[in-house]
Structure formats: C-alpha cells, structure tokens
Amino acid sequence: MKVGDLVMYKYDLDRQPPVDGAPVGIVSHIDPEEIGDQEEVLVWWSDDGALMNHSMEYLVVVNESR
C-alpha cells in the first residue's frame, strides 16, 4: 500500500463485491503519527471527506497509484 492508492474497507468487500456508493478512500500518508508504524495509513474518505487513521490490515487496495 502506498500514497495515492484507492482503498476500501476489507469487510465491505468480504460481504459483497464493490457497489455504487460504497466508501472509497485515498491513502494520503504512511505512518501519519510518525511513530515508525509503517502499517498505519491516513485515508481521505469519499463518503464524508473525513481523514482517518487505519491499519493496513483492515483495508484493501482497489486501484493502485502510479
């Protein structure tokens, strides 16, 4: 996972394939708290524009950045 990747919550994809209106986010930072945790990302979500920290464990890349 890297900055610019489009992601979705992994549990949303486990329950059903991507559907219109499902939240998609863009990874904007790796280790946003700068504590050396390379598995933590900051995601900007499409549904409400919120920036939220997430563990990569709970996200899946749906489209990689170039």
N, CA, C and O of each residue as an XYZ file, in Angstrom:
264
protein
N       0.857     -1.162      0.000
C       0.000      0.000      0.000
C       0.904      1.226      0.000
O       1.907      1.276      0.712
N       0.526      2.229     -0.823
C       1.341      3.439     -0.892
C       0.440      4.664     -1.072
O      -0.747      4.543     -1.373
N       1.024      5.824     -0.882
C       0.287      7.081     -1.034
C      -0.311      7.143     -2.439
O       0.375      6.879     -3.427
N      -1.578      7.489     -2.516
C      -2.269      7.601     -3.791
C      -3.125      6.398     -4.145
O      -3.949      6.477     -5.056
N      -2.946      5.281     -3.441
C      -3.776      4.096     -3.699
C      -5.222      4.355     -3.293
O      -5.488      5.023     -2.295
N      -6.149      3.818     -4.077
C      -7.564      3.835     -3.703
C      -7.846      2.580     -2.896
O      -7.474      1.478     -3.297
N      -8.506      2.751     -1.759
C      -8.766      1.635     -0.851
C     -10.237      1.581     -0.454
O     -10.978      2.558     -0.562
N     -10.621      0.410      0.005
C     -11.938      0.198      0.598
C     -11.723     -0.591      1.879
O     -10.680     -1.214      2.079
N     -12.744     -0.551      2.754
C     -12.704     -1.393      3.940
C     -12.754     -2.848      3.513
O     -13.597     -3.223      2.698
N     -11.880     -3.663      4.042
C     -11.808     -5.075      3.683
C     -13.124     -5.792      3.975
O     -13.548     -6.643      3.193
N     -13.784     -5.454      5.106
C     -15.024     -6.161      5.439
C     -16.142     -5.846      4.460
O     -17.030     -6.678      4.274
N     -16.136     -4.689      3.831
C     -17.151     -4.382      2.820
C     -16.992     -5.309      1.618
O     -17.985     -5.768      1.054
N     -15.749     -5.588      1.222
C     -15.511     -6.463      0.077
C     -15.745     -7.921      0.423
O     -16.087     -8.712     -0.457
N     -15.567     -8.301      1.698
C     -15.849     -9.668      2.121
C     -17.341     -9.962      2.064
O     -17.745    -11.083      1.754
N     -18.163     -8.954      2.362
C     -19.615     -9.153      2.387
C     -20.217     -9.134      0.995
O     -21.164     -9.871      0.720
N     -19.688     -8.310      0.122
C     -20.248     -8.177     -1.224
C     -19.223     -7.532     -2.141
O     -18.292     -6.884     -1.663
N     -19.375     -7.698     -3.444
C     -18.459     -7.014     -4.362
C     -18.684     -5.504     -4.286
O     -19.718     -5.056     -3.790
N     -17.720     -4.715     -4.776
C     -17.899     -3.260     -4.744
C     -19.214     -2.837     -5.403
O     -19.572     -3.325     -6.475
N     -19.914     -1.935     -4.751
C     -21.181     -1.427     -5.273
C     -21.102      0.085     -5.359
O     -20.278      0.715     -4.698
N     -21.970      0.660     -6.182
C     -22.033      2.111     -6.258
C     -22.343      2.676     -4.884
O     -23.221      2.179     -4.178
N     -21.621      3.708     -4.516
C     -21.871      4.370     -3.241
C     -21.064      3.814     -2.080
O     -21.075      4.405     -1.000
N     -20.359      2.691     -2.263
C     -19.515      2.168     -1.182
C     -18.356      3.131     -0.964
O     -17.782      3.632     -1.932
N     -18.003      3.399      0.288
C     -16.924      4.343      0.545
C     -15.599      3.886     -0.056
O     -15.192      2.734      0.098
N     -14.948      4.800     -0.733
C     -13.610      4.585     -1.285
C     -12.738      5.695     -0.721
O     -13.174      6.839     -0.590
N     -11.518      5.347     -0.391
C     -10.613      6.336      0.161
C      -9.297      6.379     -0.592
O      -8.948      5.458     -1.330
N      -8.578      7.471     -0.387
C      -7.248      7.650     -0.971
C      -6.249      7.698      0.174
O      -6.405      8.469      1.121
N      -5.224      6.864      0.075
C      -4.158      6.884      1.076
C      -3.375      8.175      0.903
O      -2.812      8.433     -0.161
N      -3.342      8.991      1.963
C      -2.640     10.275      1.855
C      -1.313     10.307      2.610
O      -0.454     11.133      2.301
N      -1.129      9.431      3.587
C       0.128      9.374      4.340
C       0.354      7.949      4.842
O      -0.596      7.222      5.130
N       1.601      7.571      4.938
C       2.023      6.348      5.617
C       2.629      6.783      6.947
O       3.397      7.744      6.989
N       2.297      6.094      8.026
C       2.769      6.437      9.368
C       2.453      7.897      9.708
O       3.365      8.675      9.989
N       1.159      8.277      9.686
C       0.791      9.674      9.896
C       1.179     10.235     11.267
O       1.365     11.444     11.407
N       1.302      9.373     12.273
C       1.686      9.847     13.606
C       3.196      9.892     13.787
O       3.692     10.310     14.834
N       3.935      9.453     12.748
C       5.392      9.469     12.741
C       5.993      8.769     13.957
O       6.888      9.289     14.624
N       5.465      7.556     14.226
C       5.979      6.763     15.344
C       6.670      5.495     14.845
O       6.982      4.599     15.629
N       6.904      5.427     13.539
C       7.585      4.273     12.969
C       6.678      3.114     12.612
O       7.167      2.020     12.329
N       5.361      3.323     12.617
C       4.411      2.266     12.281
C       4.081      2.337     10.793
O       3.196      3.085     10.379
N       4.795      1.559     10.001
C       4.622      1.572      8.552
C       3.362      0.843      8.098
O       3.087      0.787      6.899
N       2.592      0.284      9.028
C       1.327     -0.386      8.710
C       0.125      0.528      8.970
O      -1.017      0.124      8.753
N       0.375      1.744      9.428
C      -0.693      2.709      9.714
C      -0.734      3.735      8.582
O       0.299      4.259      8.165
N      -1.943      4.011      8.093
C      -2.103      4.963      6.993
C      -3.196      5.973      7.322
O      -4.095      5.703      8.118
N      -3.099      7.131      6.697
C      -4.134      8.147      6.791
C      -4.917      8.109      5.486
O      -4.340      8.210      4.403
N      -6.238      7.964      5.596
C      -7.089      7.811      4.416
C      -8.102      8.946      4.373
O      -8.711      9.299      5.383
N      -8.268      9.505      3.184
C      -9.262     10.542      2.925
C     -10.439      9.844      2.259
O     -10.319      9.374      1.128
N     -11.587      9.772      2.953
C     -12.747      9.006      2.503
C     -13.686      9.820      1.628
O     -13.896     11.011      1.859
N     -14.251      9.159      0.616
C     -15.129      9.812     -0.361
C     -16.516     10.098      0.176
O     -17.176     11.024     -0.296
N     -16.982      9.321      1.161
C     -18.371      9.476      1.592
C     -18.612     10.736      2.409
O     -19.671     11.353      2.287
N     -17.646     11.134      3.245
C     -17.856     12.338      4.054
C     -16.645     13.261      4.079
O     -16.644     14.270      4.784
N     -15.624     12.920      3.318
C     -14.434     13.763      3.247
C     -13.556     13.704      4.475
O     -12.643     14.515      4.634
N     -13.832     12.735      5.357
C     -13.077     12.637      6.603
C     -11.694     12.040      6.371
O     -11.512     11.171      5.518
N     -10.739     12.512      7.133
C      -9.405     11.922      7.191
C      -9.361     11.032      8.422
O      -9.654     11.482      9.530
N      -8.994      9.760      8.227
C      -8.970      8.825      9.350
C      -7.740      7.935      9.278
O      -7.317      7.528      8.196
N      -7.167      7.634     10.447
C      -6.066      6.680     10.531
C      -6.635      5.268     10.488
O      -7.688      4.997     11.065
N      -5.932      4.369      9.803
C      -6.334      2.977      9.700
C      -5.113      2.089      9.661
O      -4.041      2.496      9.214
N      -5.288      0.870     10.136
C      -4.280     -0.162      9.948
C      -4.485     -0.746      8.558
O      -5.620     -0.952      8.127
N      -3.385     -1.011      7.855
C      -3.484     -1.618      6.526
C      -4.199     -2.963      6.576
O      -4.752     -3.417      5.574
N      -4.186     -3.590      7.732
C      -4.813     -4.898      7.908
C      -6.305     -4.875      7.562
O      -6.856     -5.883      7.120
N      -6.952     -3.734      7.759
C      -8.399     -3.635      7.573
C      -8.805     -2.995      6.242
O      -9.985     -2.735      6.005
N      -7.823     -2.746      5.385
C      -8.090     -2.111      4.100
C      -7.621     -3.006      2.968
O      -6.757     -3.864      3.150
N      -8.208     -2.791      1.790
C      -7.770     -3.490      0.601
C      -7.626     -2.469     -0.532
O      -8.470     -1.587     -0.694
N      -6.558     -2.597     -1.306
C      -6.324     -1.695     -2.432
C      -7.236     -2.114     -3.591
O      -7.228     -3.272     -4.008
N      -8.022     -1.156     -4.107
C      -8.887     -1.450     -5.251
C      -8.324     -0.858     -6.543
O      -8.724     -1.252     -7.639
N      -7.403      0.081     -6.409
C      -6.741      0.666     -7.580
C      -5.424      1.280     -7.115
O      -5.413      2.184     -6.279
N      -4.328      0.789     -7.655
C      -3.021      1.286     -7.255
C      -2.686      2.597     -7.953
O      -3.044      2.813     -9.111
N      -1.987      3.473     -7.219
C      -1.490      4.714     -7.826
C      -0.312      4.372     -8.728
O       0.244      3.277     -8.639
N       0.059      5.276     -9.570
C       1.191      5.035    -10.474
C       2.476      5.490     -9.887
O       3.524      5.360    -10.519
